[in-house]
């Protein structure tokens, strides 16, 4: 008898052999619950025999390779903003662990070795210019090690670790079609490397005024939009006409367009909405949906008139040029992200930390605190009182 009731366990079971392999298991329904009758148990056994008969044709979970896991995960990346980054990270992982390596064979020591190797990789500089696509088949030869010998930072390596973690989660959730065993026994713990905690340095108003007068118009407009709404860099250069909601008075971004994966509404003041109205009118005149665009310059007037207005991928070159001049005048440079910090700090000074957290769209107030430290009125007042000590107000003494 291949189907029987196990009185000790109080469960229906099946026990049969097929092609010299024994198959013994409890009879469970589609929901994973024990069946309660013989007819249902016989049906479960029949399905088990059908699957067992297909065993030579089915992939076994124990044989799941690194390449197979990445291919499965890649199906969820298509069409997402992270597609290009995920491809780059996947190539790095495949190059180190090898595509044919079984996930079960990747242990903690191999993971540590991968992290160590990643940290010791040189920073790669793109030398293909703007005409060569970075996704082209021969693009690898245009990536050259940084001539200054810089190594990759811990933060850069940490951006790759989430993909490595998701690979092990996927493998752990994959079960063998015959034995129902998992592809791997457990999910290893992969910790982030310690990163230096940098506090944002808001760009001062005098620096902003200076920079706005020298940046190209399309980049200067993006700076103004960031000061009005506190956009992240990827957000501001992705803005299109459809994002502007004049009826509600603000900007609406879909969950796939923001860092926290939530639909977002960002309110704007009167001046901000008037600014957006000008940007929308300008985009329509240029026959584009993007608010911040640029046009290539040509000597031929006809060719210049026919040149399309295209979206901006990055302000890196224009901002870098501006910062070289700012460094000579002010003694230091600022990052593009510090423009967002200027927005958050201004909100904190005028409306408090809670409002700053909301408009900055931070899930954790500790993150906001890193931006608004300079706006802490309590600390500022304490520093002021420290300078009121009698000893500091007396005549200066000492050797000269």
KEFIDREN-384744 format. One record per residue (C-alpha): residue number from 1; residue in one letter; x, y, z. Coordinates in Angstrom, 1 decimal, padded with zeros to 4 digits. Example, Ala and Ser with C-alpha at 12.3 -4.5 7.8 and 13.67 -1.06 7.14 Angstrom:
2
+-----+---------+--------+--------+--------+
| num | residuo |      u |      v |      w |
+-----+---------+--------+--------+--------+
|   1 |       a |  012.3 | -004.5 |  007.8 |
|   2 |       s |  013.7 | -001.1 |  007.1 |
+-----+---------+--------+--------+--------+
This chain:
400
+-----+---------+--------+--------+--------+
| num | residuo |      u |      v |      w |
+-----+---------+--------+--------+--------+
|   1 |       x |  000.0 |  000.0 |  000.0 |
|   2 |       x |  001.5 |  003.3 | -001.1 |
|   3 |       x | -001.0 |  005.5 |  000.6 |
|   4 |       x | -001.7 |  004.9 |  004.3 |
|   5 |       x | -002.8 |  006.7 |  007.5 |
|   6 |       x |  000.1 |  007.2 |  010.0 |
|   7 |       x | -001.6 |  006.7 |  013.4 |
|   8 |       x |  001.4 |  007.9 |  015.4 |
|   9 |       x |  001.5 |  011.2 |  013.6 |
|  10 |       x | -002.2 |  011.4 |  012.8 |
|  11 |       x | -001.4 |  012.2 |  009.1 |
|  12 |       x | -002.0 |  010.6 |  005.7 |
|  13 |       x |  001.3 |  009.7 |  003.9 |
|  14 |       x |  002.5 |  008.2 |  000.7 |
|  15 |       x |  005.5 |  005.9 |  000.2 |
|  16 |       x |  006.4 |  004.7 | -003.3 |
|  17 |       x |  009.5 |  003.9 | -005.4 |
|  18 |       x |  010.1 |  005.2 | -009.0 |
|  19 |       x |  013.2 |  004.5 | -011.0 |
|  20 |       x |  014.9 |  003.2 | -008.0 |
|  21 |       x |  014.2 |  006.3 | -005.9 |
|  22 |       x |  012.0 |  006.2 | -002.8 |
|  23 |       x |  009.5 |  009.0 | -002.3 |
|  24 |       x |  007.9 |  009.2 |  001.1 |
|  25 |       x |  006.1 |  012.2 |  002.4 |
|  26 |       x |  003.0 |  013.5 |  004.2 |
|  27 |       x |  000.0 |  014.2 |  002.0 |
|  28 |       x | -000.5 |  018.0 |  002.0 |
|  29 |       x | -003.1 |  020.0 |  000.1 |
|  30 |       x | -002.4 |  023.1 | -002.1 |
|  31 |       x | -002.4 |  025.3 |  001.0 |
|  32 |       x |  000.2 |  023.1 |  002.7 |
|  33 |       x | -002.3 |  021.6 |  005.2 |
|  34 |       x | -002.6 |  017.9 |  005.9 |
|  35 |       x | -005.4 |  016.2 |  004.0 |
|  36 |       x | -008.2 |  014.6 |  006.0 |
|  37 |       x | -009.3 |  011.7 |  003.7 |
|  38 |       x | -008.1 |  008.8 |  001.6 |
|  39 |       x | -009.4 |  010.2 | -001.6 |
|  40 |       x | -007.5 |  013.5 | -001.2 |
|  41 |       x | -004.4 |  011.5 | -000.1 |
|  42 |       x | -004.6 |  009.4 | -003.3 |
|  43 |       x | -004.8 |  012.6 | -005.4 |
|  44 |       x | -001.7 |  014.0 | -003.7 |
|  45 |       x |  000.2 |  010.8 | -004.3 |
|  46 |       x | -000.8 |  010.8 | -008.0 |
|  47 |       x |  000.6 |  014.4 | -008.3 |
|  48 |       x |  003.8 |  013.3 | -006.5 |
|  49 |       x |  004.2 |  010.4 | -009.0 |
|  50 |       x |  003.6 |  012.8 | -011.9 |
|  51 |       x |  006.3 |  015.2 | -010.7 |
|  52 |       x |  008.7 |  012.4 | -009.8 |
|  53 |       x |  008.3 |  011.1 | -013.4 |
|  54 |       x |  009.4 |  014.5 | -014.6 |
|  55 |       x |  012.4 |  014.6 | -012.3 |
|  56 |       x |  015.1 |  014.1 | -015.1 |
|  57 |       x |  013.6 |  017.2 | -016.8 |
|  58 |       x |  013.4 |  019.5 | -013.8 |
|  59 |       x |  016.3 |  021.6 | -012.5 |
|  60 |       x |  017.4 |  020.6 | -009.0 |
|  61 |       x |  017.5 |  023.4 | -006.4 |
|  62 |       x |  020.9 |  022.1 | -005.1 |
|  63 |       x |  022.4 |  022.9 | -008.6 |
|  64 |       x |  021.1 |  026.5 | -008.7 |
|  65 |       x |  024.0 |  028.7 | -009.9 |
|  66 |       x |  025.0 |  032.3 | -009.4 |
|  67 |       x |  024.1 |  033.1 | -013.0 |
|  68 |       x |  020.6 |  031.5 | -012.6 |
|  69 |       x |  019.8 |  033.5 | -009.5 |
|  70 |       x |  020.9 |  036.8 | -011.1 |
|  71 |       x |  018.9 |  036.0 | -014.3 |
|  72 |       x |  015.8 |  035.5 | -012.2 |
|  73 |       x |  016.4 |  038.7 | -010.2 |
|  74 |       x |  017.0 |  040.6 | -013.4 |
|  75 |       x |  013.4 |  040.1 | -014.5 |
|  76 |       x |  012.4 |  042.4 | -011.6 |
|  77 |       x |  014.8 |  045.1 | -012.5 |
|  78 |       x |  013.7 |  045.7 | -016.1 |
|  79 |       x |  012.3 |  049.2 | -016.6 |
|  80 |       x |  013.3 |  050.5 | -013.1 |
|  81 |       x |  015.6 |  053.5 | -012.5 |
|  82 |       x |  018.2 |  051.1 | -011.0 |
|  83 |       x |  018.5 |  049.0 | -014.1 |
|  84 |       x |  021.9 |  050.4 | -015.2 |
|  85 |       x |  023.4 |  050.1 | -011.7 |
|  86 |       x |  022.1 |  046.6 | -011.2 |
|  87 |       x |  023.6 |  045.5 | -014.4 |
|  88 |       x |  027.0 |  046.9 | -013.4 |
|  89 |       x |  026.8 |  045.3 | -009.9 |
|  90 |       x |  025.7 |  041.9 | -011.4 |
|  91 |       x |  028.7 |  041.9 | -013.8 |
|  92 |       x |  031.0 |  042.5 | -010.9 |
|  93 |       x |  029.5 |  039.6 | -008.9 |
|  94 |       x |  029.5 |  037.2 | -011.8 |
|  95 |       x |  033.1 |  038.1 | -012.6 |
|  96 |       x |  034.2 |  037.2 | -009.1 |
|  97 |       x |  032.1 |  034.2 | -008.1 |
|  98 |       x |  031.9 |  032.8 | -011.7 |
|  99 |       x |  028.5 |  032.1 | -013.4 |
| 100 |       x |  028.6 |  028.4 | -013.0 |
| 101 |       x |  029.3 |  028.4 | -009.2 |
| 102 |       x |  026.5 |  026.8 | -007.2 |
| 103 |       x |  024.9 |  029.1 | -004.7 |
| 104 |       x |  025.3 |  026.4 | -002.1 |
| 105 |       x |  029.1 |  026.6 | -002.5 |
| 106 |       x |  029.3 |  030.3 | -001.8 |
| 107 |       x |  030.2 |  030.5 |  001.9 |
| 108 |       x |  031.0 |  033.3 |  004.3 |
| 109 |       x |  034.7 |  033.2 |  003.6 |
| 110 |       x |  034.0 |  033.7 | -000.1 |
| 111 |       x |  031.8 |  036.6 |  000.7 |
| 112 |       x |  034.5 |  038.2 |  002.9 |
| 113 |       x |  037.0 |  037.7 |  000.1 |
| 114 |       x |  034.7 |  039.4 | -002.4 |
| 115 |       x |  034.2 |  042.4 | -000.2 |
| 116 |       x |  038.0 |  042.7 |  000.4 |
| 117 |       x |  038.6 |  042.5 | -003.3 |
| 118 |       x |  035.9 |  045.1 | -004.1 |
| 119 |       x |  037.5 |  047.6 | -001.6 |
| 120 |       x |  040.9 |  047.2 | -003.2 |
| 121 |       x |  039.6 |  047.9 | -006.7 |
| 122 |       x |  040.8 |  051.2 | -008.2 |
| 123 |       x |  038.3 |  053.9 | -009.1 |
| 124 |       x |  037.6 |  053.6 | -012.8 |
| 125 |       x |  037.4 |  056.7 | -015.0 |
| 126 |       x |  035.3 |  056.8 | -018.2 |
| 127 |       x |  037.5 |  057.8 | -021.2 |
| 128 |       x |  035.0 |  057.2 | -024.0 |
| 129 |       x |  033.5 |  060.7 | -024.0 |
| 130 |       x |  029.9 |  061.5 | -024.6 |
| 131 |       x |  029.7 |  059.9 | -028.1 |
| 132 |       x |  030.5 |  056.4 | -026.9 |
| 133 |       x |  027.7 |  054.5 | -025.0 |
| 134 |       x |  028.8 |  053.0 | -021.7 |
| 135 |       x |  026.6 |  050.0 | -022.3 |
| 136 |       x |  028.2 |  049.2 | -025.7 |
| 137 |       x |  029.8 |  045.7 | -026.0 |
| 138 |       x |  033.3 |  047.2 | -026.2 |
| 139 |       x |  032.7 |  049.8 | -023.5 |
| 140 |       x |  035.0 |  048.0 | -021.0 |
| 141 |       x |  038.2 |  049.2 | -022.8 |
| 142 |       x |  037.2 |  052.8 | -022.2 |
| 143 |       x |  037.2 |  052.4 | -018.4 |
| 144 |       x |  040.6 |  053.3 | -017.1 |
| 145 |       x |  042.0 |  053.2 | -013.5 |
| 146 |       x |  042.2 |  056.6 | -011.9 |
| 147 |       x |  045.6 |  058.1 | -012.6 |
| 148 |       x |  045.8 |  059.3 | -008.9 |
| 149 |       x |  045.5 |  055.7 | -007.7 |
| 150 |       x |  042.3 |  056.2 | -005.7 |
| 151 |       x |  040.6 |  053.0 | -004.4 |
| 152 |       x |  036.9 |  052.5 | -004.1 |
| 153 |       x |  035.2 |  053.8 | -001.0 |
| 154 |       x |  033.3 |  051.7 |  001.5 |
| 155 |       x |  030.1 |  053.5 |  000.5 |
| 156 |       x |  030.6 |  052.4 | -003.1 |
| 157 |       x |  031.1 |  048.8 | -002.1 |
| 158 |       x |  028.1 |  049.0 |  000.2 |
| 159 |       x |  025.9 |  049.8 | -002.8 |
| 160 |       x |  026.6 |  046.3 | -004.3 |
| 161 |       x |  025.9 |  044.3 | -001.1 |
| 162 |       x |  022.1 |  044.6 | -001.3 |
| 163 |       x |  022.2 |  042.7 | -004.6 |
| 164 |       x |  024.3 |  040.0 | -003.0 |
| 165 |       x |  021.9 |  039.7 | -000.1 |
| 166 |       x |  018.9 |  039.5 | -002.5 |
| 167 |       x |  020.6 |  036.6 | -004.3 |
| 168 |       x |  020.8 |  034.5 | -001.1 |
| 169 |       x |  017.2 |  035.4 | -000.2 |
| 170 |       x |  016.1 |  034.2 | -003.7 |
| 171 |       x |  018.1 |  031.0 | -003.4 |
| 172 |       x |  016.7 |  030.3 |  000.1 |
| 173 |       x |  013.2 |  030.7 | -001.1 |
| 174 |       x |  013.7 |  028.3 | -004.0 |
| 175 |       x |  012.7 |  024.7 | -003.3 |
| 176 |       x |  013.5 |  021.5 | -005.1 |
| 177 |       x |  010.5 |  020.3 | -007.1 |
| 178 |       x |  011.0 |  016.8 | -005.9 |
| 179 |       x |  012.4 |  016.9 | -002.4 |
| 180 |       x |  011.0 |  020.3 | -001.5 |
| 181 |       x |  014.4 |  021.1 |  000.0 |
| 182 |       x |  015.8 |  024.6 | -000.2 |
| 183 |       x |  018.6 |  025.6 | -002.6 |
| 184 |       x |  020.6 |  026.8 |  000.4 |
| 185 |       x |  020.2 |  026.0 |  004.1 |
| 186 |       x |  020.5 |  029.5 |  005.5 |
| 187 |       x |  020.9 |  033.1 |  004.5 |
| 188 |       x |  024.3 |  034.5 |  005.4 |
| 189 |       x |  024.6 |  037.8 |  007.3 |
| 190 |       x |  026.3 |  040.4 |  005.1 |
| 191 |       x |  027.1 |  043.5 |  007.0 |
| 192 |       x |  027.8 |  046.9 |  005.5 |
| 193 |       x |  031.2 |  048.3 |  005.8 |
| 194 |       x |  031.6 |  051.3 |  008.2 |
| 195 |       x |  031.1 |  054.6 |  006.3 |
| 196 |       x |  032.3 |  058.0 |  007.5 |
| 197 |       x |  029.3 |  060.0 |  008.8 |
| 198 |       x |  029.4 |  063.2 |  006.7 |
| 199 |       x |  027.2 |  066.0 |  007.7 |
| 200 |       x |  025.7 |  068.1 |  005.0 |
| 201 |       x |  027.2 |  071.6 |  004.5 |
| 202 |       x |  024.5 |  073.9 |  003.2 |
| 203 |       x |  025.7 |  076.2 |  000.4 |
| 204 |       x |  025.7 |  079.7 |  001.9 |
| 205 |       x |  023.5 |  082.3 |  000.2 |
| 206 |       x |  026.5 |  084.4 | -001.0 |
| 207 |       x |  028.0 |  081.4 | -002.7 |
| 208 |       x |  024.6 |  080.5 | -004.3 |
| 209 |       x |  024.2 |  084.0 | -005.6 |
| 210 |       x |  027.7 |  083.9 | -007.0 |
| 211 |       x |  027.2 |  080.4 | -008.6 |
| 212 |       x |  023.8 |  081.2 | -010.1 |
| 213 |       x |  025.3 |  084.1 | -012.1 |
| 214 |       x |  027.9 |  081.9 | -013.8 |
| 215 |       x |  026.2 |  078.5 | -014.4 |
| 216 |       x |  024.5 |  077.7 | -017.7 |
| 217 |       x |  020.9 |  078.7 | -017.7 |
| 218 |       x |  019.5 |  075.1 | -017.7 |
| 219 |       x |  021.7 |  074.2 | -014.7 |
| 220 |       x |  020.9 |  077.4 | -012.8 |
| 221 |       x |  017.2 |  076.7 | -013.3 |
| 222 |       x |  017.7 |  073.3 | -011.7 |
| 223 |       x |  019.5 |  074.9 | -008.7 |
| 224 |       x |  016.5 |  077.2 | -008.2 |
| 225 |       x |  014.1 |  074.3 | -008.4 |
| 226 |       x |  016.1 |  072.5 | -005.7 |
| 227 |       x |  016.1 |  075.5 | -003.5 |
| 228 |       x |  012.3 |  075.8 | -003.9 |
| 229 |       x |  011.5 |  072.1 | -003.3 |
| 230 |       x |  014.5 |  070.3 | -001.9 |
| 231 |       x |  014.8 |  067.9 | -004.8 |
| 232 |       x |  017.5 |  065.2 | -005.0 |
| 233 |       x |  019.7 |  065.4 | -008.1 |
| 234 |       x |  018.1 |  062.5 | -009.9 |
| 235 |       x |  014.7 |  063.9 | -009.1 |
| 236 |       x |  015.2 |  067.4 | -010.4 |
| 237 |       x |  016.6 |  066.4 | -013.8 |
| 238 |       x |  013.8 |  063.9 | -014.3 |
| 239 |       x |  011.0 |  066.5 | -013.9 |
| 240 |       x |  008.5 |  066.7 | -016.7 |
| 241 |       x |  005.4 |  068.7 | -017.3 |
| 242 |       x |  003.1 |  065.9 | -016.0 |
| 243 |       x |  004.8 |  066.2 | -012.6 |
| 244 |       x |  003.5 |  069.7 | -012.0 |
| 245 |       x |  000.1 |  069.9 | -010.3 |
| 246 |       x | -001.0 |  073.6 | -010.6 |
| 247 |       x | -004.4 |  072.8 | -009.0 |
| 248 |       x | -002.9 |  071.5 | -005.8 |
| 249 |       x |  000.1 |  073.8 | -006.0 |
| 250 |       x |  003.1 |  071.5 | -006.1 |
| 251 |       x |  004.9 |  068.5 | -007.6 |
| 252 |       x |  003.7 |  064.9 | -007.7 |
| 253 |       x |  006.3 |  062.1 | -008.1 |
| 254 |       x |  005.4 |  058.5 | -008.5 |
| 255 |       x |  006.8 |  055.8 | -006.1 |
| 256 |       x |  009.3 |  054.6 | -008.7 |
| 257 |       x |  010.8 |  058.1 | -009.1 |
| 258 |       x |  011.8 |  058.7 | -005.4 |
| 259 |       x |  014.2 |  057.1 | -002.9 |
| 260 |       x |  011.6 |  056.0 | -000.4 |
| 261 |       x |  009.3 |  054.2 | -003.0 |
| 262 |       x |  006.2 |  056.1 | -002.0 |
| 263 |       x |  004.0 |  058.4 | -004.1 |
| 264 |       x |  005.0 |  061.9 | -003.1 |
| 265 |       x |  003.4 |  065.3 | -003.2 |
| 266 |       x |  005.8 |  068.3 | -002.7 |
| 267 |       x |  004.0 |  071.6 | -002.0 |
| 268 |       x |  005.3 |  074.8 | -003.5 |
| 269 |       x |  004.9 |  078.4 | -002.5 |
| 270 |       x |  003.6 |  081.2 | -004.7 |
| 271 |       x |  007.0 |  082.1 | -006.1 |
| 272 |       x |  007.9 |  078.4 | -006.6 |
| 273 |       x |  004.7 |  077.8 | -008.6 |
| 274 |       x |  005.3 |  080.9 | -010.7 |
| 275 |       x |  008.8 |  079.6 | -011.4 |
| 276 |       x |  007.3 |  076.2 | -012.5 |
| 277 |       x |  004.8 |  077.9 | -014.7 |
| 278 |       x |  007.7 |  079.6 | -016.6 |
| 279 |       x |  009.5 |  076.2 | -016.9 |
| 280 |       x |  006.4 |  074.5 | -018.2 |
| 281 |       x |  005.8 |  077.3 | -020.8 |
| 282 |       x |  009.5 |  077.0 | -021.8 |
| 283 |       x |  009.3 |  073.2 | -022.2 |
| 284 |       x |  006.3 |  073.5 | -024.5 |
| 285 |       x |  008.0 |  076.1 | -026.6 |
| 286 |       x |  010.9 |  073.8 | -026.9 |
| 287 |       x |  008.6 |  070.9 | -027.8 |
| 288 |       x |  009.7 |  068.7 | -025.0 |
| 289 |       x |  008.1 |  067.3 | -021.8 |
| 290 |       x |  011.2 |  067.8 | -019.7 |
| 291 |       x |  011.5 |  071.0 | -017.6 |
| 292 |       x |  015.2 |  071.4 | -017.7 |
| 293 |       x |  016.8 |  070.9 | -021.1 |
| 294 |       x |  019.8 |  072.0 | -023.1 |
| 295 |       x |  020.6 |  072.5 | -026.8 |
| 296 |       x |  023.9 |  071.7 | -028.5 |
| 297 |       x |  025.6 |  074.7 | -030.0 |
| 298 |       x |  026.4 |  074.8 | -033.8 |
| 299 |       x |  028.0 |  077.5 | -035.9 |
| 300 |       x |  025.5 |  076.9 | -038.7 |
| 301 |       x |  022.4 |  079.0 | -037.9 |
| 302 |       x |  020.1 |  076.5 | -039.7 |
| 303 |       x |  021.6 |  073.6 | -037.9 |
| 304 |       x |  021.4 |  075.5 | -034.6 |
| 305 |       x |  017.7 |  076.2 | -035.2 |
| 306 |       x |  016.9 |  072.6 | -035.9 |
| 307 |       x |  018.9 |  071.2 | -032.9 |
| 308 |       x |  016.6 |  069.4 | -030.5 |
| 309 |       x |  016.3 |  070.3 | -026.8 |
| 310 |       x |  017.3 |  067.3 | -024.7 |
| 311 |       x |  017.0 |  066.3 | -021.1 |
| 312 |       x |  020.1 |  066.8 | -018.8 |
| 313 |       x |  021.7 |  063.6 | -017.6 |
| 314 |       x |  024.0 |  065.2 | -015.1 |
| 315 |       x |  025.3 |  068.7 | -014.1 |
| 316 |       x |  028.7 |  067.3 | -013.1 |
| 317 |       x |  030.8 |  069.2 | -015.6 |
| 318 |       x |  029.1 |  072.6 | -015.2 |
| 319 |       x |  029.0 |  072.3 | -011.4 |
| 320 |       x |  032.6 |  071.2 | -011.3 |
| 321 |       x |  033.7 |  074.2 | -013.3 |
| 322 |       x |  031.7 |  076.5 | -011.1 |
| 323 |       x |  033.2 |  074.9 | -007.9 |
| 324 |       x |  036.8 |  075.5 | -009.2 |
| 325 |       x |  036.1 |  079.2 | -009.3 |
| 326 |       x |  034.2 |  079.1 | -006.0 |
| 327 |       x |  037.2 |  077.4 | -004.3 |
| 328 |       x |  039.5 |  080.2 | -005.4 |
| 329 |       x |  037.1 |  082.8 | -004.1 |
| 330 |       x |  035.8 |  081.1 | -000.9 |
| 331 |       x |  038.5 |  078.6 | -000.1 |
| 332 |       x |  036.3 |  075.4 | -000.4 |
| 333 |       x |  033.9 |  073.6 | -002.6 |
| 334 |       x |  030.4 |  072.3 | -002.2 |
| 335 |       x |  028.6 |  069.3 | -003.6 |
| 336 |       x |  025.4 |  069.4 | -005.6 |
| 337 |       x |  023.7 |  067.6 | -002.6 |
| 338 |       x |  024.5 |  070.6 | -000.4 |
| 339 |       x |  022.0 |  072.7 | -002.4 |
| 340 |       x |  019.3 |  070.3 | -001.0 |
| 341 |       x |  020.9 |  070.8 |  002.4 |
| 342 |       x |  020.4 |  074.6 |  002.1 |
| 343 |       x |  016.7 |  074.0 |  001.5 |
| 344 |       x |  016.4 |  071.7 |  004.5 |
| 345 |       x |  018.3 |  074.0 |  006.8 |
| 346 |       x |  016.2 |  077.0 |  005.7 |
| 347 |       x |  013.0 |  075.1 |  006.6 |
| 348 |       x |  014.5 |  074.0 |  009.9 |
| 349 |       x |  015.4 |  077.6 |  010.8 |
| 350 |       x |  012.0 |  079.1 |  009.8 |
| 351 |       x |  009.6 |  076.2 |  010.7 |
| 352 |       x |  011.4 |  073.7 |  012.9 |
| 353 |       x |  012.9 |  070.2 |  012.6 |
| 354 |       x |  009.6 |  068.4 |  012.3 |
| 355 |       x |  008.5 |  070.3 |  009.3 |
| 356 |       x |  012.0 |  070.0 |  007.8 |
| 357 |       x |  011.8 |  066.2 |  008.2 |
| 358 |       x |  008.5 |  066.1 |  006.4 |
| 359 |       x |  009.5 |  068.3 |  003.5 |
| 360 |       x |  012.9 |  066.5 |  003.2 |
| 361 |       x |  011.0 |  063.2 |  003.1 |
| 362 |       x |  013.2 |  061.5 |  005.6 |
| 363 |       x |  011.8 |  058.4 |  007.3 |
| 364 |       x |  014.2 |  058.8 |  010.3 |
| 365 |       x |  014.6 |  062.1 |  012.1 |
| 366 |       x |  018.3 |  061.2 |  012.7 |
| 367 |       x |  018.8 |  061.7 |  009.0 |
| 368 |       x |  017.2 |  065.2 |  009.1 |
| 369 |       x |  019.4 |  066.0 |  012.2 |
| 370 |       x |  022.5 |  065.5 |  010.0 |
| 371 |       x |  021.3 |  068.4 |  007.8 |
| 372 |       x |  020.0 |  070.8 |  010.4 |
| 373 |       x |  022.8 |  070.7 |  012.9 |
| 374 |       x |  023.8 |  074.2 |  011.9 |
| 375 |       x |  020.2 |  075.4 |  012.4 |
| 376 |       x |  020.1 |  074.2 |  016.0 |
| 377 |       x |  019.1 |  077.4 |  017.9 |
| 378 |       x |  019.8 |  075.7 |  021.3 |
| 379 |       x |  023.4 |  074.9 |  020.4 |
| 380 |       x |  023.8 |  078.3 |  018.8 |
| 381 |       x |  022.5 |  080.1 |  022.0 |
| 382 |       x |  024.8 |  077.9 |  024.2 |
| 383 |       x |  027.8 |  078.9 |  022.1 |
| 384 |       x |  026.8 |  082.5 |  022.4 |
| 385 |       x |  026.6 |  082.3 |  026.2 |
| 386 |       x |  030.0 |  080.6 |  026.3 |
| 387 |       x |  031.6 |  083.7 |  024.9 |
| 388 |       x |  030.1 |  085.9 |  027.7 |
| 389 |       x |  032.5 |  084.6 |  030.4 |
| 390 |       x |  034.2 |  087.5 |  032.3 |
| 391 |       x |  037.6 |  086.0 |  031.5 |
| 392 |       x |  037.0 |  086.6 |  027.8 |
| 393 |       x |  035.9 |  090.2 |  028.3 |
| 394 |       x |  039.0 |  091.4 |  030.1 |
| 395 |       x |  042.2 |  093.0 |  028.8 |
| 396 |       x |  044.5 |  090.7 |  026.7 |
| 397 |       x |  047.7 |  089.8 |  028.6 |
| 398 |       x |  050.7 |  087.7 |  027.8 |
| 399 |       x |  054.0 |  087.9 |  026.0 |
| 400 |       x |  054.2 |  089.5 |  022.7 |
+-----+---------+--------+--------+--------+
